[in-house]
Amino acid sequence: MKPLAKSVACLFLLVTIAAADAAGPAKSKTSAKLTTEAETELPVAAMVGDQPVYVAEVDDLLAGRRRKTAGAASAELRAAALDQAINQRLVAGYLVKQGYAVAKQESDELLAELKRKLEAQSLTFDEFLSRHGLNERMVRRRLEWDVMWAGFLANEATDEALQRFFDLHRRDYDGSELRVSHILLPVKTEDGEAKLRAALEQADKLRSQIVSGNLSFAKAAEEHSSGPSRRHGGDLGFIPLHDRMTAAFSRAAFELKKGEISKPVVDQFGVHLIQCTDVKAGDKTWQDARRELVEDFARERFLELAKKQRKEVSVKIVRVK
């Protein structure tokens, strides 16, 4: 797919949503004023160098996170959305310096193509801006970002780079399964911070006793763990990386070598200690996992670049809410 088509495709979801709720959902507080209001008067969430990150951009990312988690807009989700918006602005600045900037003519073409797509949905560009709390500059920046990032990845995510990434994280992609045991100290969300801290302290003490050889993992599970696995020394059998345990549990487990014990891991069920007792290697190749590899490679490169840029570019938080 060409960069232009790829970029416009990235906004199809917004176009569809805007058309679907055309019957009259509540408009953004910023409303249609965004099309005429001076950019300096728009609510700004952060400054990245001399570039603003608008509150509306953060709200848009937050809406995406809420759809993925099917939850309410918690303070943690908003903070994560703000962090993502700042990182994107940092990386966009880096890409411009590296020669990936989008020319004015191409930017105009991107915007014109989006407007044609909106018209096909019987939606004007101004209505689109109003419904999503955006202005033209924000939309251009999103379209240009998609093109720059796609161009960067086309040069970075080569077959050689993907194979190296696969070799570094082979167990994550080759279908490996781990046999694990765990000790669960249950903590509910409503139990509060004090109970969580107590469970973390207890897990640390148990881990120290196990690592020092003063207590076996199986005995500790039998005496302290919650759930039926305690009757089997905490043994859960073989688990894949995805779709059985929580993401936090699986990620911690797959970082362990055979015989290792994790540090305390927190998820919605409480605090876990995890021991890897066996490894069943998978047989998938990097080509089999190419799509997932590209996504994870892109995510890692994005975070690497953002971290580097934070050391070189000033970031100022203007407002959190």
Number of C-alpha atoms within 10 A of each C-alpha: 7 9 17 19 13 14 23 23 17 13 16 14 11 16 22 15 13 21 19 12 11 15 7 8 10 8 13 15 12 20 18 20 16 20 19 9 12 9 14 8 8 17 15 19 22 23 17 20 15 11 13 20 23 23 22 22 22 25 22 16 17 23 18 13 18 15 10 9 11 10 10 12 14 11 11 9 18 20 15 16 21 26 15 17 23 26 21 21 22 25 24 22 20 18 18 13 10 10 10 19 18 16 10 10 9 13 18 13 13 21 20 14 16 22 19 14 20 21 13 12 15 11 18 16 20 17 18 21 22 21 24 22 23 26 26 15 12 16 17 15 15 18 24 26 23 21 24 22 19 19 16 16 15 10 9 15 18 12 13 10 14 20 18 13 17 21 15 10 14 19 22 21 20 18 17 19 20 25 18 24 26 27 29 25 23 19 21 13 12 7 10 10 11 9 16 19 13 13 21 22 13 16 22 15 11 22 23 14 15 17 13 10 10 10 14 16 25 21 16 19 25 19 13 15 23 17 14 12 19 22 15 13 20 26 22 15 13 16 19 18 21 13 9 10 13 14 13 12 21 19 15 20 27 22 15 17 15 15 12 14 23 20 17 23 18 21 15 11 13 19 26 24 27 26 26 22 18 15 18 14 13 14 13 14 15 20 12 12 16 16 11 13 21 18 11 14 18 18 11 12 15 17 15 12 17 23 14 13 18 16 9 11 15 12 19 15 14 15 12 13 11
